[in-house]
């Protein structure tokens, strides 16, 4: 039987590889503390006229995910900001996402909860009005969607690989028609311009068409991000992203960005041309159901979740790093490789899936695993029956 809790959050970091190697040992000091870590890359556009014909620069990054009690979030985020120097430009990001429910297997090691844990002092200016956007697309669309996000005012998306699982995996030889490996684009954005970034990415990826991809947005409890978007060759003391951040700080808000911008020579923003783009159909009030389990058991868990009603799954493999492991990499213990599964569905289906997996956990040997649920207020994908992008039926006839 699973142990159920709703007082946990997911803390995620995006840091350069060298910074992760320095920060992670300072987090995993208590027995039982652990994290999942996997490789990713950033996205940087060349700030020049020929940038459209040059692939984006992709600096190496590491992503780390920690499932911790709510009482530990402030302390850990402060430690990450301090050790990772995230108050400086282009250093990385950290954010926490509260979980609505967490289900622990009988042998899953939970993060130790300390009483009266002190929070590091310092003016870190953590932001609470943030959103995170995940866009899952094929290789052929990732550059286009990344450029759209940057042109809409976002930082360069963080990209990592994921594998998809769904109905076509069970159709015998027809599964060869599906591209299993996908790229996940992750963008952190202020609430003030999150909708604009979300819509720009959806339009660029044409996510209203079947088979193009899937994108969703989640709320962040608190966080900080200093991720670059462009490489400038101008000899100025500050780039445009630094200037925008400085104006935000001086103004005390981001509403100044909402004023009209007349720039006919650019992409038509401010000239009213954006009003002629096709609208996107989105889903609302969904949830993200995530699971962590050792890699050898991941296929069995995927099958069980699909049988229980999951509409589709994406899985990313990560190193499970813990404080008291027998093998070590540097000063941090490294144990097994885990699979991180995620599906987006409605709350009722999520409850059915969790109850089904709970009932089968002992018989299938799902002991060292956990599942958690996060709220997803907005989803963009192909919705069967939506014909906005087609010709009207009377014209087609």
TORPA-57247 format. One record per residue (C-alpha): x, y, z; residue number from 1; residue in one letter. Coordinates in Angstrom, 1 decimal, padded with zeros to 4 digits, always signed. Layout:
# residues N
+--------+--------+--------+-----+------+
|     px |     py |     pz |  nr | rest |
+--------+--------+--------+-----+------+
|      X |      Y |      Z | NUM |    a |
...
+--------+--------+--------+-----+------+
//
This chain:
# residues 397
+--------+--------+--------+-----+------+
|     px |     py |     pz |  nr | rest |
+--------+--------+--------+-----+------+
| +000.0 | +000.0 | +000.0 |   1 |    x |
| +001.2 | +003.5 | -000.8 |   2 |    x |
| +001.8 | +006.1 | +001.8 |   3 |    x |
| -000.1 | +009.3 | +000.8 |   4 |    x |
| +001.0 | +012.8 | +001.5 |   5 |    x |
| +000.4 | +016.3 | +000.2 |   6 |    x |
| +003.1 | +018.3 | +002.0 |   7 |    x |
| +005.9 | +017.8 | -000.5 |   8 |    x |
| +007.3 | +019.9 | -003.3 |   9 |    x |
| +009.6 | +019.3 | -006.3 |  10 |    x |
| +012.7 | +021.4 | -006.4 |  11 |    x |
| +014.4 | +021.5 | -009.8 |  12 |    x |
| +017.8 | +023.1 | -010.7 |  13 |    x |
| +019.3 | +024.0 | -014.1 |  14 |    x |
| +023.0 | +024.6 | -013.8 |  15 |    x |
| +026.2 | +024.2 | -015.7 |  16 |    x |
| +027.8 | +020.8 | -015.2 |  17 |    x |
| +030.7 | +022.2 | -013.1 |  18 |    x |
| +028.3 | +024.1 | -010.9 |  19 |    x |
| +026.1 | +021.0 | -010.3 |  20 |    x |
| +029.2 | +019.1 | -009.2 |  21 |    x |
| +029.8 | +021.8 | -006.6 |  22 |    x |
| +026.3 | +022.4 | -005.4 |  23 |    x |
| +024.9 | +018.8 | -005.2 |  24 |    x |
| +027.3 | +017.5 | -002.4 |  25 |    x |
| +026.2 | +020.4 | -000.2 |  26 |    x |
| +022.5 | +019.4 | -000.6 |  27 |    x |
| +022.9 | +015.6 | +000.0 |  28 |    x |
| +024.3 | +015.6 | +003.5 |  29 |    x |
| +021.6 | +013.9 | +005.5 |  30 |    x |
| +021.1 | +010.1 | +005.4 |  31 |    x |
| +018.2 | +009.4 | +003.1 |  32 |    x |
| +018.5 | +012.5 | +001.0 |  33 |    x |
| +018.7 | +011.9 | -002.7 |  34 |    x |
| +018.2 | +013.5 | -006.1 |  35 |    x |
| +017.7 | +012.6 | -009.8 |  36 |    x |
| +020.1 | +014.2 | -012.2 |  37 |    x |
| +020.2 | +014.2 | -016.0 |  38 |    x |
| +021.9 | +016.0 | -018.9 |  39 |    x |
| +020.4 | +018.8 | -020.8 |  40 |    x |
| +021.5 | +021.7 | -023.0 |  41 |    x |
| +020.7 | +025.4 | -023.3 |  42 |    x |
| +019.7 | +027.4 | -026.3 |  43 |    x |
| +021.5 | +030.6 | -027.5 |  44 |    x |
| +020.8 | +032.5 | -030.7 |  45 |    x |
| +023.5 | +034.5 | -032.5 |  46 |    x |
| +022.6 | +038.2 | -032.3 |  47 |    x |
| +023.3 | +038.9 | -036.0 |  48 |    x |
| +021.4 | +039.1 | -039.3 |  49 |    x |
| +022.5 | +035.6 | -040.4 |  50 |    x |
| +021.2 | +033.9 | -037.2 |  51 |    x |
| +018.3 | +032.3 | -039.1 |  52 |    x |
| +020.7 | +030.1 | -041.0 |  53 |    x |
| +022.9 | +029.1 | -038.1 |  54 |    x |
| +021.9 | +026.4 | -035.6 |  55 |    x |
| +021.5 | +027.7 | -032.0 |  56 |    x |
| +024.4 | +027.3 | -029.7 |  57 |    x |
| +023.8 | +024.6 | -027.1 |  58 |    x |
| +025.8 | +024.9 | -023.9 |  59 |    x |
| +025.9 | +021.8 | -021.7 |  60 |    x |
| +023.6 | +021.8 | -018.6 |  61 |    x |
| +022.7 | +019.5 | -015.8 |  62 |    x |
| +019.2 | +019.2 | -014.4 |  63 |    x |
| +018.5 | +018.0 | -010.9 |  64 |    x |
| +015.2 | +017.2 | -009.2 |  65 |    x |
| +014.6 | +016.7 | -005.5 |  66 |    x |
| +011.3 | +015.7 | -003.9 |  67 |    x |
| +011.4 | +017.3 | -000.5 |  68 |    x |
| +009.0 | +018.2 | +002.4 |  69 |    x |
| +007.5 | +021.7 | +002.1 |  70 |    x |
| +009.3 | +022.7 | +005.3 |  71 |    x |
| +012.7 | +022.1 | +003.6 |  72 |    x |
| +012.0 | +024.0 | +000.4 |  73 |    x |
| +013.1 | +027.5 | +001.5 |  74 |    x |
| +016.4 | +026.2 | +003.0 |  75 |    x |
| +017.3 | +024.1 | +000.0 |  76 |    x |
| +016.4 | +026.9 | -002.5 |  77 |    x |
| +018.5 | +029.4 | -000.5 |  78 |    x |
| +021.4 | +027.0 | -000.4 |  79 |    x |
| +021.2 | +026.4 | -004.2 |  80 |    x |
| +021.1 | +030.1 | -004.9 |  81 |    x |
| +024.0 | +030.8 | -002.6 |  82 |    x |
| +026.3 | +028.0 | -003.8 |  83 |    x |
| +025.3 | +028.3 | -007.5 |  84 |    x |
| +025.6 | +032.1 | -007.4 |  85 |    x |
| +022.2 | +032.3 | -009.2 |  86 |    x |
| +022.0 | +036.0 | -008.5 |  87 |    x |
| +024.5 | +036.6 | -011.2 |  88 |    x |
| +023.7 | +036.7 | -014.9 |  89 |    x |
| +023.6 | +033.5 | -017.0 |  90 |    x |
| +024.3 | +031.2 | -014.2 |  91 |    x |
| +021.2 | +028.9 | -014.1 |  92 |    x |
| +017.8 | +028.5 | -012.5 |  93 |    x |
| +016.1 | +027.0 | -009.5 |  94 |    x |
| +012.3 | +026.6 | -008.8 |  95 |    x |
| +009.9 | +024.7 | -006.6 |  96 |    x |
| +006.6 | +023.2 | -007.6 |  97 |    x |
| +004.1 | +022.1 | -004.9 |  98 |    x |
| +002.6 | +018.7 | -005.2 |  99 |    x |
| -001.2 | +018.1 | -004.7 | 100 |    x |
| -000.6 | +014.5 | -003.7 | 101 |    x |
| +002.4 | +012.2 | -003.3 | 102 |    x |
| +002.3 | +008.4 | -003.1 | 103 |    x |
| +005.3 | +006.6 | -001.7 | 104 |    x |
| +006.1 | +002.9 | -002.2 | 105 |    x |
| +006.9 | +000.8 | +000.8 | 106 |    x |
| +010.7 | +000.9 | +000.2 | 107 |    x |
| +011.0 | +004.4 | -001.2 | 108 |    x |
| +013.5 | +006.5 | +000.8 | 109 |    x |
| +011.9 | +009.9 | +001.6 | 110 |    x |
| +013.9 | +013.1 | +002.2 | 111 |    x |
| +014.6 | +013.6 | +005.9 | 112 |    x |
| +012.7 | +016.4 | +007.6 | 113 |    x |
| +014.6 | +018.5 | +010.1 | 114 |    x |
| +012.9 | +020.4 | +012.8 | 115 |    x |
| +013.7 | +024.1 | +012.9 | 116 |    x |
| +015.8 | +024.1 | +009.8 | 117 |    x |
| +017.4 | +027.6 | +009.4 | 118 |    x |
| +017.1 | +029.5 | +006.1 | 119 |    x |
| +020.2 | +031.2 | +004.8 | 120 |    x |
| +020.2 | +034.9 | +005.1 | 121 |    x |
| +020.6 | +037.1 | +002.0 | 122 |    x |
| +018.5 | +039.1 | -000.4 | 123 |    x |
| +018.0 | +036.6 | -003.1 | 124 |    x |
| +014.9 | +038.2 | -004.6 | 125 |    x |
| +013.1 | +035.0 | -005.2 | 126 |    x |
| +010.1 | +035.4 | -007.5 | 127 |    x |
| +006.7 | +033.9 | -006.7 | 128 |    x |
| +004.8 | +034.9 | -009.9 | 129 |    x |
| +006.5 | +032.4 | -012.3 | 130 |    x |
| +005.3 | +029.8 | -014.6 | 131 |    x |
| +007.1 | +026.9 | -016.3 | 132 |    x |
| +006.3 | +025.7 | -019.8 | 133 |    x |
| +007.1 | +022.2 | -021.1 | 134 |    x |
| +006.9 | +021.6 | -024.8 | 135 |    x |
| +007.4 | +018.0 | -026.2 | 136 |    x |
| +008.2 | +018.0 | -029.9 | 137 |    x |
| +010.2 | +016.1 | -032.5 | 138 |    x |
| +013.8 | +017.0 | -033.4 | 139 |    x |
| +012.6 | +018.8 | -036.6 | 140 |    x |
| +010.5 | +021.3 | -034.6 | 141 |    x |
| +012.6 | +022.1 | -031.6 | 142 |    x |
| +014.7 | +024.8 | -033.2 | 143 |    x |
| +011.7 | +026.6 | -034.6 | 144 |    x |
| +009.8 | +026.5 | -031.3 | 145 |    x |
| +013.0 | +027.6 | -029.4 | 146 |    x |
| +013.3 | +030.7 | -031.7 | 147 |    x |
| +009.7 | +031.5 | -031.2 | 148 |    x |
| +010.0 | +031.4 | -027.4 | 149 |    x |
| +013.1 | +033.7 | -027.5 | 150 |    x |
| +011.5 | +036.2 | -029.9 | 151 |    x |
| +008.5 | +036.3 | -027.6 | 152 |    x |
| +010.7 | +037.5 | -024.7 | 153 |    x |
| +011.7 | +034.2 | -023.0 | 154 |    x |
| +015.1 | +032.9 | -022.2 | 155 |    x |
| +016.7 | +030.2 | -024.4 | 156 |    x |
| +014.8 | +027.0 | -023.7 | 157 |    x |
| +016.5 | +024.2 | -021.8 | 158 |    x |
| +016.3 | +021.0 | -023.9 | 159 |    x |
| +016.6 | +017.3 | -022.9 | 160 |    x |
| +015.6 | +014.0 | -024.5 | 161 |    x |
| +012.5 | +012.0 | -023.6 | 162 |    x |
| +010.8 | +008.9 | -025.0 | 163 |    x |
| +007.1 | +008.7 | -025.7 | 164 |    x |
| +004.8 | +005.7 | -025.1 | 165 |    x |
| +001.2 | +005.4 | -026.1 | 166 |    x |
| -001.4 | +003.6 | -028.1 | 167 |    x |
| +000.7 | +003.0 | -031.2 | 168 |    x |
| +003.3 | +001.1 | -029.1 | 169 |    x |
| +000.7 | -001.7 | -028.8 | 170 |    x |
| -000.3 | -001.9 | -032.5 | 171 |    x |
| +002.4 | -004.5 | -033.5 | 172 |    x |
| +004.3 | -003.5 | -036.6 | 173 |    x |
| +002.4 | -000.2 | -036.9 | 174 |    x |
| +004.6 | +001.1 | -034.1 | 175 |    x |
| +007.3 | +001.8 | -036.7 | 176 |    x |
| +005.2 | +004.8 | -037.8 | 177 |    x |
| +005.9 | +006.6 | -034.5 | 178 |    x |
| +009.1 | +008.5 | -033.6 | 179 |    x |
| +009.8 | +007.4 | -030.0 | 180 |    x |
| +012.5 | +009.9 | -029.1 | 181 |    x |
| +011.3 | +013.5 | -028.4 | 182 |    x |
| +012.9 | +016.7 | -027.2 | 183 |    x |
| +011.5 | +018.4 | -024.2 | 184 |    x |
| +011.8 | +022.2 | -024.2 | 185 |    x |
| +011.6 | +023.9 | -020.8 | 186 |    x |
| +011.0 | +027.6 | -020.4 | 187 |    x |
| +010.6 | +029.6 | -017.2 | 188 |    x |
| +008.6 | +032.8 | -017.6 | 189 |    x |
| +007.1 | +035.6 | -015.6 | 190 |    x |
| +003.3 | +035.4 | -015.3 | 191 |    x |
| +003.1 | +038.8 | -017.1 | 192 |    x |
| +004.3 | +037.3 | -020.4 | 193 |    x |
| +003.8 | +033.6 | -019.9 | 194 |    x |
| +000.6 | +033.5 | -022.0 | 195 |    x |
| +002.4 | +035.3 | -024.9 | 196 |    x |
| +005.4 | +032.9 | -024.8 | 197 |    x |
| +003.0 | +029.9 | -024.5 | 198 |    x |
| +000.9 | +031.0 | -027.5 | 199 |    x |
| +004.0 | +031.8 | -029.6 | 200 |    x |
| +005.5 | +028.4 | -029.0 | 201 |    x |
| +002.2 | +026.7 | -029.8 | 202 |    x |
| +001.9 | +028.6 | -033.1 | 203 |    x |
| +005.5 | +027.9 | -034.1 | 204 |    x |
| +005.1 | +024.2 | -033.5 | 205 |    x |
| +001.6 | +024.1 | -035.0 | 206 |    x |
| +000.5 | +022.0 | -032.0 | 207 |    x |
| -003.2 | +022.1 | -033.1 | 208 |    x |
| -002.3 | +019.7 | -035.9 | 209 |    x |
| -002.2 | +015.9 | -035.2 | 210 |    x |
| +001.2 | +014.4 | -034.4 | 211 |    x |
| +003.0 | +017.7 | -033.9 | 212 |    x |
| +003.6 | +017.7 | -030.2 | 213 |    x |
| +002.3 | +018.5 | -026.7 | 214 |    x |
| +002.8 | +021.5 | -024.5 | 215 |    x |
| +001.6 | +022.4 | -021.0 | 216 |    x |
| +002.1 | +025.0 | -018.4 | 217 |    x |
| +002.6 | +024.7 | -014.6 | 218 |    x |
| +002.6 | +027.2 | -011.7 | 219 |    x |
| +005.8 | +027.7 | -009.7 | 220 |    x |
| +005.7 | +028.4 | -005.9 | 221 |    x |
| +009.0 | +030.3 | -005.9 | 222 |    x |
| +012.2 | +030.4 | -007.9 | 223 |    x |
| +014.9 | +032.4 | -009.6 | 224 |    x |
| +016.3 | +032.1 | -013.2 | 225 |    x |
| +019.2 | +033.8 | -014.9 | 226 |    x |
| +019.3 | +032.0 | -018.2 | 227 |    x |
| +020.6 | +033.7 | -021.4 | 228 |    x |
| +018.9 | +033.8 | -024.7 | 229 |    x |
| +021.3 | +035.4 | -027.2 | 230 |    x |
| +025.0 | +035.7 | -027.8 | 231 |    x |
| +025.7 | +039.4 | -028.7 | 232 |    x |
| +028.8 | +040.6 | -030.6 | 233 |    x |
| +028.1 | +044.2 | -029.7 | 234 |    x |
| +030.7 | +045.8 | -027.4 | 235 |    x |
| +028.2 | +047.0 | -024.8 | 236 |    x |
| +028.5 | +046.6 | -021.0 | 237 |    x |
| +025.0 | +044.9 | -020.8 | 238 |    x |
| +022.9 | +042.8 | -023.1 | 239 |    x |
| +019.1 | +043.3 | -023.7 | 240 |    x |
| +018.1 | +040.7 | -021.2 | 241 |    x |
| +020.1 | +042.4 | -018.5 | 242 |    x |
| +018.5 | +045.8 | -019.4 | 243 |    x |
| +015.0 | +044.3 | -019.2 | 244 |    x |
| +015.8 | +042.8 | -015.8 | 245 |    x |
| +017.1 | +046.1 | -014.6 | 246 |    x |
| +014.0 | +047.9 | -015.7 | 247 |    x |
| +011.8 | +045.3 | -014.0 | 248 |    x |
| +013.8 | +045.8 | -010.7 | 249 |    x |
| +013.6 | +049.6 | -010.9 | 250 |    x |
| +009.9 | +049.7 | -011.8 | 251 |    x |
| +009.0 | +047.1 | -009.2 | 252 |    x |
| +006.7 | +045.3 | -011.7 | 253 |    x |
| +006.6 | +044.0 | -015.3 | 254 |    x |
| +003.5 | +045.9 | -016.4 | 255 |    x |
| +005.6 | +048.3 | -018.5 | 256 |    x |
| +006.2 | +045.5 | -020.9 | 257 |    x |
| +002.5 | +045.5 | -021.8 | 258 |    x |
| +002.5 | +048.8 | -023.6 | 259 |    x |
| +002.2 | +048.8 | -027.4 | 260 |    x |
| +005.3 | +048.4 | -029.4 | 261 |    x |
| +005.2 | +049.7 | -033.0 | 262 |    x |
| +007.8 | +047.7 | -035.0 | 263 |    x |
| +006.6 | +047.0 | -038.5 | 264 |    x |
| +010.1 | +046.1 | -039.7 | 265 |    x |
| +010.2 | +043.2 | -037.2 | 266 |    x |
| +007.6 | +040.5 | -036.9 | 267 |    x |
| +004.5 | +042.7 | -036.9 | 268 |    x |
| +004.1 | +043.1 | -033.2 | 269 |    x |
| +002.4 | +046.4 | -032.3 | 270 |    x |
| +001.1 | +046.9 | -035.8 | 271 |    x |
| -001.9 | +044.7 | -035.0 | 272 |    x |
| -000.6 | +041.9 | -037.3 | 273 |    x |
| -000.5 | +039.4 | -034.5 | 274 |    x |
| -004.3 | +039.5 | -034.4 | 275 |    x |
| -004.5 | +037.7 | -037.8 | 276 |    x |
| -002.7 | +034.6 | -036.5 | 277 |    x |
| -004.9 | +031.5 | -036.0 | 278 |    x |
| -006.1 | +030.9 | -032.4 | 279 |    x |
| -005.0 | +027.9 | -030.5 | 280 |    x |
| -007.4 | +025.5 | -028.8 | 281 |    x |
| -006.2 | +024.6 | -025.3 | 282 |    x |
| -007.3 | +022.3 | -022.5 | 283 |    x |
| -007.6 | +023.6 | -019.0 | 284 |    x |
| -007.6 | +022.2 | -015.4 | 285 |    x |
| -005.5 | +019.2 | -016.1 | 286 |    x |
| -002.9 | +017.5 | -013.8 | 287 |    x |
| +000.6 | +016.1 | -014.4 | 288 |    x |
| +001.0 | +012.6 | -012.9 | 289 |    x |
| +004.7 | +011.8 | -012.5 | 290 |    x |
| +006.4 | +008.6 | -011.3 | 291 |    x |
| +009.9 | +007.7 | -010.3 | 292 |    x |
| +011.1 | +004.0 | -010.4 | 293 |    x |
| +014.2 | +002.0 | -011.1 | 294 |    x |
| +014.9 | +001.7 | -014.8 | 295 |    x |
| +014.5 | -002.1 | -015.0 | 296 |    x |
| +010.9 | -001.8 | -013.7 | 297 |    x |
| +010.0 | +001.3 | -015.8 | 298 |    x |
| +008.5 | -000.7 | -018.8 | 299 |    x |
| +006.2 | -002.7 | -016.4 | 300 |    x |
| +005.1 | +000.5 | -014.7 | 301 |    x |
| +004.4 | +002.2 | -018.1 | 302 |    x |
| +002.2 | -000.7 | -019.2 | 303 |    x |
| +000.3 | -000.7 | -015.9 | 304 |    x |
| -000.3 | +003.1 | -016.2 | 305 |    x |
| -001.5 | +002.8 | -019.8 | 306 |    x |
| -003.8 | -000.1 | -018.9 | 307 |    x |
| -005.2 | +002.0 | -016.1 | 308 |    x |
| -006.2 | +004.8 | -018.5 | 309 |    x |
| -003.1 | +007.0 | -019.0 | 310 |    x |
| -003.6 | +008.7 | -022.5 | 311 |    x |
| +000.2 | +008.6 | -023.1 | 312 |    x |
| +003.5 | +008.8 | -021.3 | 313 |    x |
| +006.9 | +010.4 | -021.7 | 314 |    x |
| +009.9 | +008.9 | -019.9 | 315 |    x |
| +013.3 | +010.4 | -019.2 | 316 |    x |
| +016.2 | +008.4 | -017.6 | 317 |    x |
| +018.3 | +010.0 | -014.8 | 318 |    x |
| +021.0 | +009.1 | -012.3 | 319 |    x |
| +019.8 | +008.5 | -008.8 | 320 |    x |
| +022.2 | +010.3 | -006.6 | 321 |    x |
| +022.1 | +009.8 | -002.8 | 322 |    x |
| +024.1 | +010.7 | +000.3 | 323 |    x |
| +024.8 | +007.2 | +001.6 | 324 |    x |
| +025.5 | +005.3 | -001.5 | 325 |    x |
| +028.3 | +002.7 | -001.6 | 326 |    x |
| +029.7 | +003.9 | -005.0 | 327 |    x |
| +030.7 | +007.5 | -005.4 | 328 |    x |
| +031.3 | +010.0 | -008.2 | 329 |    x |
| +033.4 | +012.8 | -006.8 | 330 |    x |
| +032.0 | +013.3 | -003.3 | 331 |    x |
| +028.5 | +012.3 | -004.0 | 332 |    x |
| +027.2 | +008.8 | -004.0 | 333 |    x |
| +025.7 | +007.4 | -007.2 | 334 |    x |
| +023.3 | +004.4 | -007.2 | 335 |    x |
| +020.8 | +003.1 | -009.8 | 336 |    x |
| +019.4 | +004.7 | -012.9 | 337 |    x |
| +015.8 | +005.7 | -012.6 | 338 |    x |
| +013.0 | +006.4 | -015.0 | 339 |    x |
| +010.9 | +009.5 | -014.7 | 340 |    x |
| +007.5 | +009.0 | -016.2 | 341 |    x |
| +004.9 | +011.7 | -016.8 | 342 |    x |
| +001.4 | +011.9 | -018.3 | 343 |    x |
| -001.0 | +014.8 | -018.5 | 344 |    x |
| -004.6 | +013.9 | -017.9 | 345 |    x |
| -007.7 | +015.0 | -015.9 | 346 |    x |
| -007.9 | +014.8 | -012.1 | 347 |    x |
| -010.4 | +011.9 | -012.1 | 348 |    x |
| -008.3 | +009.7 | -014.5 | 349 |    x |
| -005.2 | +010.5 | -012.4 | 350 |    x |
| -006.9 | +009.2 | -009.2 | 351 |    x |
| -008.0 | +006.0 | -011.1 | 352 |    x |
| -004.4 | +005.4 | -012.2 | 353 |    x |
| -002.9 | +006.0 | -008.8 | 354 |    x |
| -005.5 | +003.7 | -007.2 | 355 |    x |
| -004.9 | +001.0 | -009.8 | 356 |    x |
| -001.1 | +001.1 | -009.4 | 357 |    x |
| -001.5 | +001.1 | -005.6 | 358 |    x |
| -003.5 | -002.1 | -005.9 | 359 |    x |
| -001.0 | -003.8 | -008.1 | 360 |    x |
| +002.2 | -002.4 | -006.5 | 361 |    x |
| +003.0 | -005.4 | -004.3 | 362 |    x |
| +002.2 | -008.1 | -006.9 | 363 |    x |
| +004.3 | -006.3 | -009.5 | 364 |    x |
| +007.1 | -005.5 | -007.1 | 365 |    x |
| +006.7 | -001.7 | -007.3 | 366 |    x |
| +008.1 | -001.0 | -003.8 | 367 |    x |
| +011.0 | +001.5 | -004.5 | 368 |    x |
| +008.9 | +004.1 | -006.3 | 369 |    x |
| +006.8 | +007.2 | -005.9 | 370 |    x |
| +004.1 | +009.0 | -007.8 | 371 |    x |
| +003.1 | +012.7 | -007.4 | 372 |    x |
| +000.5 | +015.0 | -008.9 | 373 |    x |
| +000.9 | +018.7 | -009.9 | 374 |    x |
| -001.7 | +021.0 | -011.2 | 375 |    x |
| -001.6 | +022.0 | -014.9 | 376 |    x |
| -003.8 | +025.0 | -015.7 | 377 |    x |
| -003.2 | +025.0 | -019.5 | 378 |    x |
| -002.4 | +022.5 | -022.2 | 379 |    x |
| -001.9 | +022.9 | -026.0 | 380 |    x |
| -002.1 | +019.9 | -028.3 | 381 |    x |
| -004.2 | +018.4 | -031.1 | 382 |    x |
| -007.8 | +017.9 | -030.0 | 383 |    x |
| -009.8 | +015.4 | -032.1 | 384 |    x |
| -012.8 | +017.1 | -033.7 | 385 |    x |
| -011.3 | +020.6 | -033.8 | 386 |    x |
| -011.4 | +021.7 | -037.4 | 387 |    x |
| -010.4 | +025.4 | -037.0 | 388 |    x |
| -007.3 | +024.8 | -039.2 | 389 |    x |
| -009.3 | +023.1 | -042.0 | 390 |    x |
| -011.5 | +024.5 | -044.7 | 391 |    x |
| -015.2 | +024.8 | -043.8 | 392 |    x |
| -017.1 | +021.7 | -044.7 | 393 |    x |
| -019.4 | +023.6 | -047.2 | 394 |    x |
| -016.4 | +025.0 | -049.0 | 395 |    x |
| -014.6 | +021.6 | -049.0 | 396 |    x |
| -017.6 | +020.0 | -050.7 | 397 |    x |
+--------+--------+--------+-----+------+
//
